[in-house]
Amino acid sequence: MKITARDQQIFTAVMSLYCDSEGSPVASSKIAKQKGMVVCSATVRNVMARLEREGLLYSPHTSAGRVPTEAGFRYWFEELK
């Protein structure tokens, strides 16, 4: 699995916001507003779509944000934490 530094930053933000919100889907606009993010919400959506194709995130329905998959949690704990 090839994940860039920007992908890791966005994925980490998704995981953090997901855990802080007690399991609510995370929107790209919320990630783009995080301290230290220098990308727009469209870029975040593109990265989140790529992470979804990699099996790390999924969207519960079309208009929702993304939530981590089991593989996403495993990757986060084993590789990023």
Secondary structure, DSSP 8 states (H G I E B T S, - for coil): ----HHHHHHHHHHHHHHHHTTS--B-HHHHHTSTT--S-HHHHHHHHHHHHHTTSEE-SSTTS-BEE-HHHHHHIIIII-
